[in-house]
Structure formats: C-alpha cells, structure tokens
Amino acid sequence: MCLAIPAKIIKIDGHKAIADFGGLEQEIRLDLVDAKENDYVLVHVGYAIQTIDEEDAKETIRLFNELAESIEE
C-alpha cells in the first residue's frame, strides 16, 4: 500500500519545487506532473504524482489531522 500526501506548490524551479505540507516546507520533484505555483499535488517519496483540486486536498488534510488527533488521545 502506498501513501501520498497532499501539498501546495509554493515555488517552482525547473523540475524541482518547494511544497507546503501544512506548515512544513519540503523540496519535491515535478518530473511526473505538469503543475504550477499554487496547485495542489499528491506527493509520494518526494515526487508529485498527481495534481488534485484544492477542495479534495483540504478535505484529505483535514482527515489526516483528525486521524493524528485521535492517535494522540
């Protein structure tokens, strides 16, 4: 089973980008997708593998946060 995390593209430099994972910024690769700044993408092992719409990204982030909170309790 694979896990891909949604992130927002902040800055692009060629095939590299800085992505925001809910406050954590990481460099990712864009070799597999055609994305632009402010797009949301699913990221797996450092590669954006799919672009997604903002609503789906925010809902997935909400669910991840809800899961994390339930684990902390």
PDB file of N, CA, C and O in Angstrom, chain B, residues numbered from 101:
ATOM      1  N   MET B 101       0.835  -1.178   0.000  1.00  0.00           N
ATOM      2  CA  MET B 101       0.000   0.000   0.000  1.00  0.00           C
ATOM      3  C   MET B 101       0.884   1.247   0.000  1.00  0.00           C
ATOM      4  O   MET B 101       1.866   1.317   0.738  1.00  0.00           O
ATOM      5  N   CYS B 102       0.538   2.208  -0.813  1.00  0.00           N
ATOM      6  CA  CYS B 102       1.282   3.461  -0.906  1.00  0.00           C
ATOM      7  C   CYS B 102       0.511   4.575  -0.213  1.00  0.00           C
ATOM      8  O   CYS B 102      -0.716   4.532  -0.117  1.00  0.00           O
ATOM      9  N   LEU B 103       1.232   5.553   0.260  1.00  0.00           N
ATOM     10  CA  LEU B 103       0.614   6.705   0.889  1.00  0.00           C
ATOM     11  C   LEU B 103       1.139   7.956   0.199  1.00  0.00           C
ATOM     12  O   LEU B 103       2.348   8.179   0.140  1.00  0.00           O
ATOM     13  N   ALA B 104       0.232   8.763  -0.318  1.00  0.00           N
ATOM     14  CA  ALA B 104       0.593  10.040  -0.932  1.00  0.00           C
ATOM     15  C   ALA B 104      -0.041  11.151  -0.105  1.00  0.00           C
ATOM     16  O   ALA B 104      -1.193  11.045   0.315  1.00  0.00           O
ATOM     17  N   ILE B 105       0.706  12.198   0.121  1.00  0.00           N
ATOM     18  CA  ILE B 105       0.278  13.305   0.973  1.00  0.00           C
ATOM     19  C   ILE B 105       0.025  14.541   0.113  1.00  0.00           C
ATOM     20  O   ILE B 105       0.839  14.872  -0.749  1.00  0.00           O
ATOM     21  N   PRO B 106      -1.098  15.227   0.342  1.00  0.00           N
ATOM     22  CA  PRO B 106      -1.345  16.451  -0.425  1.00  0.00           C
ATOM     23  C   PRO B 106      -0.445  17.599   0.042  1.00  0.00           C
ATOM     24  O   PRO B 106      -0.146  17.731   1.228  1.00  0.00           O
ATOM     25  N   ALA B 107      -0.032  18.408  -0.903  1.00  0.00           N
ATOM     26  CA  ALA B 107       0.797  19.572  -0.607  1.00  0.00           C
ATOM     27  C   ALA B 107       0.505  20.663  -1.635  1.00  0.00           C
ATOM     28  O   ALA B 107       0.067  20.391  -2.753  1.00  0.00           O
ATOM     29  N   LYS B 108       0.757  21.893  -1.228  1.00  0.00           N
ATOM     30  CA  LYS B 108       0.561  23.047  -2.115  1.00  0.00           C
ATOM     31  C   LYS B 108       1.914  23.502  -2.646  1.00  0.00           C
ATOM     32  O   LYS B 108       2.857  23.691  -1.877  1.00  0.00           O
ATOM     33  N   ILE B 109       2.008  23.677  -3.952  1.00  0.00           N
ATOM     34  CA  ILE B 109       3.241  24.148  -4.584  1.00  0.00           C
ATOM     35  C   ILE B 109       3.418  25.637  -4.286  1.00  0.00           C
ATOM     36  O   ILE B 109       2.540  26.449  -4.580  1.00  0.00           O
ATOM     37  N   ILE B 110       4.553  25.977  -3.705  1.00  0.00           N
ATOM     38  CA  ILE B 110       4.840  27.371  -3.358  1.00  0.00           C
ATOM     39  C   ILE B 110       5.732  28.028  -4.393  1.00  0.00           C
ATOM     40  O   ILE B 110       5.480  29.156  -4.818  1.00  0.00           O
ATOM     41  N   LYS B 111       6.780  27.315  -4.799  1.00  0.00           N
ATOM     42  CA  LYS B 111       7.768  27.881  -5.723  1.00  0.00           C
ATOM     43  C   LYS B 111       8.285  26.766  -6.621  1.00  0.00           C
ATOM     44  O   LYS B 111       8.510  25.645  -6.164  1.00  0.00           O
ATOM     45  N   ILE B 112       8.471  27.078  -7.895  1.00  0.00           N
ATOM     46  CA  ILE B 112       8.971  26.096  -8.856  1.00  0.00           C
ATOM     47  C   ILE B 112      10.279  26.582  -9.456  1.00  0.00           C
ATOM     48  O   ILE B 112      10.435  27.757  -9.788  1.00  0.00           O
ATOM     49  N   ASP B 113      11.223  25.641  -9.589  1.00  0.00           N
ATOM     50  CA  ASP B 113      12.499  25.909 -10.239  1.00  0.00           C
ATOM     51  C   ASP B 113      12.817  24.692 -11.103  1.00  0.00           C
ATOM     52  O   ASP B 113      13.384  23.710 -10.624  1.00  0.00           O
ATOM     53  N   GLY B 114      12.449  24.767 -12.373  1.00  0.00           N
ATOM     54  CA  GLY B 114      12.640  23.633 -13.279  1.00  0.00           C
ATOM     55  C   GLY B 114      11.734  22.477 -12.897  1.00  0.00           C
ATOM     56  O   GLY B 114      10.512  22.622 -12.855  1.00  0.00           O
ATOM     57  N   HIS B 115      12.343  21.319 -12.616  1.00  0.00           N
ATOM     58  CA  HIS B 115      11.563  20.152 -12.194  1.00  0.00           C
ATOM     59  C   HIS B 115      11.533  20.004 -10.677  1.00  0.00           C
ATOM     60  O   HIS B 115      11.027  19.010 -10.157  1.00  0.00           O
ATOM     61  N   LYS B 116      12.073  20.991  -9.970  1.00  0.00           N
ATOM     62  CA  LYS B 116      12.046  20.990  -8.513  1.00  0.00           C
ATOM     63  C   LYS B 116      11.030  22.018  -8.044  1.00  0.00           C
ATOM     64  O   LYS B 116      10.753  22.998  -8.737  1.00  0.00           O
ATOM     65  N   ALA B 117      10.479  21.782  -6.858  1.00  0.00           N
ATOM     66  CA  ALA B 117       9.538  22.737  -6.290  1.00  0.00           C
ATOM     67  C   ALA B 117       9.641  22.712  -4.776  1.00  0.00           C
ATOM     68  O   ALA B 117      10.076  21.724  -4.184  1.00  0.00           O
ATOM     69  N   ILE B 118       9.239  23.799  -4.166  1.00  0.00           N
ATOM     70  CA  ILE B 118       9.046  23.841  -2.723  1.00  0.00           C
ATOM     71  C   ILE B 118       7.556  23.664  -2.505  1.00  0.00           C
ATOM     72  O   ILE B 118       6.741  24.387  -3.078  1.00  0.00           O
ATOM     73  N   ALA B 119       7.208  22.688  -1.665  1.00  0.00           N
ATOM     74  CA  ALA B 119       5.806  22.383  -1.389  1.00  0.00           C
ATOM     75  C   ALA B 119       5.529  22.566   0.096  1.00  0.00           C
ATOM     76  O   ALA B 119       6.373  22.278   0.945  1.00  0.00           O
ATOM     77  N   ASP B 120       4.334  23.049   0.387  1.00  0.00           N
ATOM     78  CA  ASP B 120       3.891  23.269   1.761  1.00  0.00           C
ATOM     79  C   ASP B 120       3.004  22.111   2.194  1.00  0.00           C
ATOM     80  O   ASP B 120       1.931  21.892   1.633  1.00  0.00           O
ATOM     81  N   PHE B 121       3.463  21.375   3.197  1.00  0.00           N
ATOM     82  CA  PHE B 121       2.713  20.264   3.781  1.00  0.00           C
ATOM     83  C   PHE B 121       2.125  20.737   5.106  1.00  0.00           C
ATOM     84  O   PHE B 121       2.502  20.235   6.165  1.00  0.00           O
ATOM     85  N   GLY B 122       1.215  21.684   5.058  1.00  0.00           N
ATOM     86  CA  GLY B 122       0.587  22.161   6.290  1.00  0.00           C
ATOM     87  C   GLY B 122       1.546  22.863   7.232  1.00  0.00           C
ATOM     88  O   GLY B 122       1.480  22.663   8.444  1.00  0.00           O
ATOM     89  N   GLY B 123       2.427  23.674   6.698  1.00  0.00           N
ATOM     90  CA  GLY B 123       3.379  24.422   7.512  1.00  0.00           C
ATOM     91  C   GLY B 123       4.804  23.902   7.406  1.00  0.00           C
ATOM     92  O   GLY B 123       5.743  24.622   7.746  1.00  0.00           O
ATOM     93  N   LEU B 124       4.985  22.690   6.951  1.00  0.00           N
ATOM     94  CA  LEU B 124       6.313  22.123   6.725  1.00  0.00           C
ATOM     95  C   LEU B 124       6.628  22.241   5.244  1.00  0.00           C
ATOM     96  O   LEU B 124       5.912  21.690   4.407  1.00  0.00           O
ATOM     97  N   GLU B 125       7.696  22.957   4.918  1.00  0.00           N
ATOM     98  CA  GLU B 125       8.080  23.125   3.517  1.00  0.00           C
ATOM     99  C   GLU B 125       9.187  22.149   3.159  1.00  0.00           C
ATOM    100  O   GLU B 125      10.177  22.025   3.879  1.00  0.00           O
ATOM    101  N   GLN B 126       9.009  21.457   2.040  1.00  0.00           N
ATOM    102  CA  GLN B 126       9.967  20.458   1.571  1.00  0.00           C
ATOM    103  C   GLN B 126      10.187  20.635   0.078  1.00  0.00           C
ATOM    104  O   GLN B 126       9.302  21.091  -0.647  1.00  0.00           O
ATOM    105  N   GLU B 127      11.377  20.266  -0.368  1.00  0.00           N
ATOM    106  CA  GLU B 127      11.637  20.239  -1.798  1.00  0.00           C
ATOM    107  C   GLU B 127      11.086  18.926  -2.363  1.00  0.00           C
ATOM    108  O   GLU B 127      11.297  17.855  -1.794  1.00  0.00           O
ATOM    109  N   ILE B 128      10.389  19.027  -3.472  1.00  0.00           N
ATOM    110  CA  ILE B 128       9.853  17.850  -4.151  1.00  0.00           C
ATOM    111  C   ILE B 128      10.211  17.926  -5.627  1.00  0.00           C
ATOM    112  O   ILE B 128      10.685  18.956  -6.105  1.00  0.00           O
ATOM    113  N   ARG B 129       9.985  16.837  -6.343  1.00  0.00           N
ATOM    114  CA  ARG B 129      10.232  16.774  -7.784  1.00  0.00           C
ATOM    115  C   ARG B 129       8.904  16.813  -8.528  1.00  0.00           C
ATOM    116  O   ARG B 129       7.898  16.273  -8.068  1.00  0.00           O
ATOM    117  N   LEU B 130       8.925  17.471  -9.702  1.00  0.00           N
ATOM    118  CA  LEU B 130       7.730  17.605 -10.536  1.00  0.00           C
ATOM    119  C   LEU B 130       7.871  16.872 -11.870  1.00  0.00           C
ATOM    120  O   LEU B 130       7.146  17.178 -12.816  1.00  0.00           O
ATOM    121  N   ASP B 131       8.780  15.921 -11.960  1.00  0.00           N
ATOM    122  CA  ASP B 131       9.044  15.219 -13.220  1.00  0.00           C
ATOM    123  C   ASP B 131       7.813  14.508 -13.784  1.00  0.00           C
ATOM    124  O   ASP B 131       7.703  14.333 -14.997  1.00  0.00           O
ATOM    125  N   LEU B 132       6.896  14.099 -12.920  1.00  0.00           N
ATOM    126  CA  LEU B 132       5.772  13.258 -13.347  1.00  0.00           C
ATOM    127  C   LEU B 132       4.466  14.015 -13.581  1.00  0.00           C
ATOM    128  O   LEU B 132       3.491  13.434 -14.057  1.00  0.00           O
ATOM    129  N   VAL B 133       4.441  15.313 -13.249  1.00  0.00           N
ATOM    130  CA  VAL B 133       3.197  16.088 -13.387  1.00  0.00           C
ATOM    131  C   VAL B 133       3.480  17.439 -14.023  1.00  0.00           C
ATOM    132  O   VAL B 133       4.613  17.921 -14.028  1.00  0.00           O
ATOM    133  N   ASP B 134       2.442  18.027 -14.550  1.00  0.00           N
ATOM    134  CA  ASP B 134       2.512  19.384 -15.076  1.00  0.00           C
ATOM    135  C   ASP B 134       1.793  20.277 -14.074  1.00  0.00           C
ATOM    136  O   ASP B 134       0.580  20.466 -14.162  1.00  0.00           O
ATOM    137  N   ALA B 135       2.539  20.824 -13.123  1.00  0.00           N
ATOM    138  CA  ALA B 135       1.949  21.635 -12.057  1.00  0.00           C
ATOM    139  C   ALA B 135       2.530  23.034 -12.093  1.00  0.00           C
ATOM    140  O   ALA B 135       3.622  23.260 -12.616  1.00  0.00           O
ATOM    141  N   LYS B 136       1.783  23.966 -11.529  1.00  0.00           N
ATOM    142  CA  LYS B 136       2.245  25.345 -11.441  1.00  0.00           C
ATOM    143  C   LYS B 136       2.115  25.820  -9.995  1.00  0.00           C
ATOM    144  O   LYS B 136       1.504  25.141  -9.170  1.00  0.00           O
ATOM    145  N   GLU B 137       2.681  26.971  -9.694  1.00  0.00           N
ATOM    146  CA  GLU B 137       2.595  27.513  -8.345  1.00  0.00           C
ATOM    147  C   GLU B 137       1.137  27.647  -7.918  1.00  0.00           C
ATOM    148  O   GLU B 137       0.273  28.021  -8.710  1.00  0.00           O
ATOM    149  N   ASN B 138       0.884  27.334  -6.654  1.00  0.00           N
ATOM    150  CA  ASN B 138      -0.432  27.347  -6.000  1.00  0.00           C
ATOM    151  C   ASN B 138      -1.299  26.136  -6.330  1.00  0.00           C
ATOM    152  O   ASN B 138      -2.411  26.025  -5.815  1.00  0.00           O
ATOM    153  N   ASP B 139      -0.820  25.227  -7.175  1.00  0.00           N
ATOM    154  CA  ASP B 139      -1.534  23.971  -7.404  1.00  0.00           C
ATOM    155  C   ASP B 139      -1.339  23.060  -6.204  1.00  0.00           C
ATOM    156  O   ASP B 139      -0.354  23.172  -5.474  1.00  0.00           O
ATOM    157  N   TYR B 140      -2.282  22.168  -6.014  1.00  0.00           N
ATOM    158  CA  TYR B 140      -2.150  21.106  -5.021  1.00  0.00           C
ATOM    159  C   TYR B 140      -1.783  19.820  -5.749  1.00  0.00           C
ATOM    160  O   TYR B 140      -2.302  19.523  -6.825  1.00  0.00           O
ATOM    161  N   VAL B 141      -0.873  19.063  -5.133  1.00  0.00           N
ATOM    162  CA  VAL B 141      -0.427  17.800  -5.710  1.00  0.00           C
ATOM    163  C   VAL B 141      -0.400  16.733  -4.627  1.00  0.00           C
ATOM    164  O   VAL B 141      -0.334  17.039  -3.437  1.00  0.00           O
ATOM    165  N   LEU B 142      -0.453  15.476  -5.057  1.00  0.00           N
ATOM    166  CA  LEU B 142      -0.213  14.361  -4.152  1.00  0.00           C
ATOM    167  C   LEU B 142       1.260  14.003  -4.274  1.00  0.00           C
ATOM    168  O   LEU B 142       1.777  13.851  -5.380  1.00  0.00           O
ATOM    169  N   VAL B 143       1.936  13.869  -3.133  1.00  0.00           N
ATOM    170  CA  VAL B 143       3.374  13.616  -3.116  1.00  0.00           C
ATOM    171  C   VAL B 143       3.641  12.249  -2.494  1.00  0.00           C
ATOM    172  O   VAL B 143       3.153  11.933  -1.409  1.00  0.00           O
ATOM    173  N   HIS B 144       4.424  11.451  -3.207  1.00  0.00           N
ATOM    174  CA  HIS B 144       4.846  10.133  -2.728  1.00  0.00           C
ATOM    175  C   HIS B 144       6.355  10.033  -2.887  1.00  0.00           C
ATOM    176  O   HIS B 144       6.875  10.242  -3.983  1.00  0.00           O
ATOM    177  N   VAL B 145       7.053   9.722  -1.827  1.00  0.00           N
ATOM    178  CA  VAL B 145       8.521   9.633  -1.766  1.00  0.00           C
ATOM    179  C   VAL B 145       9.227  10.780  -2.500  1.00  0.00           C
ATOM    180  O   VAL B 145      10.180  10.563  -3.247  1.00  0.00           O
ATOM    181  N   GLY B 146       8.741  11.997  -2.271  1.00  0.00           N
ATOM    182  CA  GLY B 146       9.406  13.170  -2.818  1.00  0.00           C
ATOM    183  C   GLY B 146       9.019  13.570  -4.225  1.00  0.00           C
ATOM    184  O   GLY B 146       9.519  14.567  -4.746  1.00  0.00           O
ATOM    185  N   TYR B 147       8.133  12.805  -4.848  1.00  0.00           N
ATOM    186  CA  TYR B 147       7.676  13.112  -6.207  1.00  0.00           C
ATOM    187  C   TYR B 147       6.192  13.448  -6.210  1.00  0.00           C
ATOM    188  O   TYR B 147       5.382  12.731  -5.622  1.00  0.00           O
ATOM    189  N   ALA B 148       5.841  14.543  -6.876  1.00  0.00           N
ATOM    190  CA  ALA B 148       4.429  14.829  -7.120  1.00  0.00           C
ATOM    191  C   ALA B 148       3.950  13.819  -8.154  1.00  0.00           C
ATOM    192  O   ALA B 148       4.514  13.721  -9.243  1.00  0.00           O
ATOM    193  N   ILE B 149       2.908  13.070  -7.809  1.00  0.00           N
ATOM    194  CA  ILE B 149       2.446  12.011  -8.712  1.00  0.00           C
ATOM    195  C   ILE B 149       1.115  12.350  -9.371  1.00  0.00           C
ATOM    196  O   ILE B 149       0.701  11.682 -10.318  1.00  0.00           O
ATOM    197  N   GLN B 150       0.442  13.393  -8.869  1.00  0.00           N
ATOM    198  CA  GLN B 150      -0.855  13.762  -9.439  1.00  0.00           C
ATOM    199  C   GLN B 150      -1.237  15.147  -8.936  1.00  0.00           C
ATOM    200  O   GLN B 150      -0.981  15.479  -7.779  1.00  0.00           O
ATOM    201  N   THR B 151      -1.845  15.952  -9.791  1.00  0.00           N
ATOM    202  CA  THR B 151      -2.423  17.205  -9.320  1.00  0.00           C
ATOM    203  C   THR B 151      -3.847  16.909  -8.843  1.00  0.00           C
ATOM    204  O   THR B 151      -4.522  16.028  -9.375  1.00  0.00           O
ATOM    205  N   ILE B 152      -4.285  17.652  -7.840  1.00  0.00           N
ATOM    206  CA  ILE B 152      -5.644  17.482  -7.316  1.00  0.00           C
ATOM    207  C   ILE B 152      -6.244  18.858  -7.088  1.00  0.00           C
ATOM    208  O   ILE B 152      -5.526  19.852  -6.977  1.00  0.00           O
ATOM    209  N   ASP B 153      -7.566  18.904  -7.018  1.00  0.00           N
ATOM    210  CA  ASP B 153      -8.184  20.211  -6.792  1.00  0.00           C
ATOM    211  C   ASP B 153      -8.084  20.589  -5.312  1.00  0.00           C
ATOM    212  O   ASP B 153      -7.913  19.732  -4.445  1.00  0.00           O
ATOM    213  N   GLU B 154      -8.194  21.877  -5.052  1.00  0.00           N
ATOM    214  CA  GLU B 154      -7.993  22.425  -3.712  1.00  0.00           C
ATOM    215  C   GLU B 154      -8.967  21.818  -2.705  1.00  0.00           C
ATOM    216  O   GLU B 154      -8.577  21.509  -1.579  1.00  0.00           O
ATOM    217  N   GLU B 155     -10.204  21.650  -3.088  1.00  0.00           N
ATOM    218  CA  GLU B 155     -11.218  21.106  -2.171  1.00  0.00           C
ATOM    219  C   GLU B 155     -10.845  19.690  -1.714  1.00  0.00           C
ATOM    220  O   GLU B 155     -10.916  19.383  -0.524  1.00  0.00           O
ATOM    221  N   ASP B 156     -10.453  18.837  -2.650  1.00  0.00           N
ATOM    222  CA  ASP B 156     -10.045  17.470  -2.295  1.00  0.00           C
ATOM    223  C   ASP B 156      -8.801  17.478  -1.422  1.00  0.00           C
ATOM    224  O   ASP B 156      -8.704  16.699  -0.474  1.00  0.00           O
ATOM    225  N   ALA B 157      -7.856  18.343  -1.729  1.00  0.00           N
ATOM    226  CA  ALA B 157      -6.626  18.428  -0.940  1.00  0.00           C
ATOM    227  C   ALA B 157      -6.937  18.836   0.500  1.00  0.00           C
ATOM    228  O   ALA B 157      -6.440  18.221   1.443  1.00  0.00           O
ATOM    229  N   LYS B 158      -7.749  19.859   0.665  1.00  0.00           N
ATOM    230  CA  LYS B 158      -8.076  20.343   2.007  1.00  0.00           C
ATOM    231  C   LYS B 158      -8.871  19.302   2.800  1.00  0.00           C
ATOM    232  O   LYS B 158      -8.674  19.168   4.008  1.00  0.00           O
ATOM    233  N   GLU B 159      -9.755  18.575   2.145  1.00  0.00           N
ATOM    234  CA  GLU B 159     -10.512  17.522   2.826  1.00  0.00           C
ATOM    235  C   GLU B 159      -9.576  16.395   3.273  1.00  0.00           C
ATOM    236  O   GLU B 159      -9.727  15.872   4.377  1.00  0.00           O
ATOM    237  N   THR B 160      -8.630  16.022   2.443  1.00  0.00           N
ATOM    238  CA  THR B 160      -7.671  14.975   2.806  1.00  0.00           C
ATOM    239  C   THR B 160      -6.800  15.429   3.967  1.00  0.00           C
ATOM    240  O   THR B 160      -6.544  14.655   4.889  1.00  0.00           O
ATOM    241  N   ILE B 161      -6.344  16.671   3.933  1.00  0.00           N
ATOM    242  CA  ILE B 161      -5.547  17.220   5.032  1.00  0.00           C
ATOM    243  C   ILE B 161      -6.361  17.215   6.325  1.00  0.00           C
ATOM    244  O   ILE B 161      -5.839  16.866   7.383  1.00  0.00           O
ATOM    245  N   ARG B 162      -7.626  17.596   6.248  1.00  0.00           N
ATOM    246  CA  ARG B 162      -8.500  17.592   7.421  1.00  0.00           C
ATOM    247  C   ARG B 162      -8.603  16.187   8.007  1.00  0.00           C
ATOM    248  O   ARG B 162      -8.530  16.011   9.223  1.00  0.00           O
ATOM    249  N   LEU B 163      -8.773  15.193   7.144  1.00  0.00           N
ATOM    250  CA  LEU B 163      -8.887  13.810   7.610  1.00  0.00           C
ATOM    251  C   LEU B 163      -7.588  13.320   8.241  1.00  0.00           C
ATOM    252  O   LEU B 163      -7.620  12.631   9.261  1.00  0.00           O
ATOM    253  N   PHE B 164      -6.437  13.669   7.644  1.00  0.00           N
ATOM    254  CA  PHE B 164      -5.146  13.302   8.239  1.00  0.00           C
ATOM    255  C   PHE B 164      -5.004  13.933   9.623  1.00  0.00           C
ATOM    256  O   PHE B 164      -4.555  13.275  10.562  1.00  0.00           O
ATOM    257  N   ASN B 165      -5.384  15.207   9.752  1.00  0.00           N
ATOM    258  CA  ASN B 165      -5.295  15.890  11.045  1.00  0.00           C
ATOM    259  C   ASN B 165      -6.215  15.238  12.075  1.00  0.00           C
ATOM    260  O   ASN B 165      -5.837  15.075  13.235  1.00  0.00           O
ATOM    261  N   GLU B 166      -7.412  14.869  11.653  1.00  0.00           N
ATOM    262  CA  GLU B 166      -8.352  14.201  12.547  1.00  0.00           C
ATOM    263  C   GLU B 166      -7.783  12.859  13.022  1.00  0.00           C
ATOM    264  O   GLU B 166      -7.898  12.514  14.198  1.00  0.00           O
ATOM    265  N   LEU B 167      -7.188  12.126  12.131  1.00  0.00           N
ATOM    266  CA  LEU B 167      -6.556  10.846  12.485  1.00  0.00           C
ATOM    267  C   LEU B 167      -5.411  11.071  13.474  1.00  0.00           C
ATOM    268  O   LEU B 167      -5.297  10.349  14.464  1.00  0.00           O
ATOM    269  N   ALA B 168      -4.570  12.063  13.211  1.00  0.00           N
ATOM    270  CA  ALA B 168      -3.439  12.346  14.092  1.00  0.00           C
ATOM    271  C   ALA B 168      -3.924  12.721  15.493  1.00  0.00           C
ATOM    272  O   ALA B 168      -3.341  12.288  16.487  1.00  0.00           O
ATOM    273  N   GLU B 169      -4.986  13.521  15.575  1.00  0.00           N
ATOM    274  CA  GLU B 169      -5.535  13.915  16.880  1.00  0.00           C
ATOM    275  C   GLU B 169      -6.067  12.710  17.634  1.00  0.00           C
ATOM    276  O   GLU B 169      -5.887  12.614  18.848  1.00  0.00           O
ATOM    277  N   SER B 170      -6.721  11.787  16.937  1.00  0.00           N
ATOM    278  CA  SER B 170      -7.275  10.612  17.616  1.00  0.00           C
ATOM    279  C   SER B 170      -6.152   9.693  18.111  1.00  0.00           C
ATOM    280  O   SER B 170      -6.316   9.025  19.131  1.00  0.00           O
ATOM    281  N   ILE B 171      -5.037   9.651  17.419  1.00  0.00           N
ATOM    282  CA  ILE B 171      -3.899   8.837  17.853  1.00  0.00           C
ATOM    283  C   ILE B 171      -3.257   9.450  19.082  1.00  0.00           C
ATOM    284  O   ILE B 171      -2.837   8.724  19.982  1.00  0.00           O
ATOM    285  N   GLU B 172      -3.171  10.788  19.139  1.00  0.00           N
ATOM    286  CA  GLU B 172      -2.560  11.484  20.273  1.00  0.00           C
ATOM    287  C   GLU B 172      -3.364  11.288  21.558  1.00  0.00           C
ATOM    288  O   GLU B 172      -2.801  11.307  22.653  1.00  0.00           O
ATOM    289  N   GLU B 173      -4.673  11.102  21.428  1.00  0.00           N
ATOM    290  CA  GLU B 173      -5.523  10.943  22.609  1.00  0.00           C
ATOM    291  C   GLU B 173      -5.324   9.581  23.135  1.00  0.00           C
ATOM    292  O   GLU B 173      -5.938   9.210  24.135  1.00  0.00           O
TER     293      GLU B 173
END
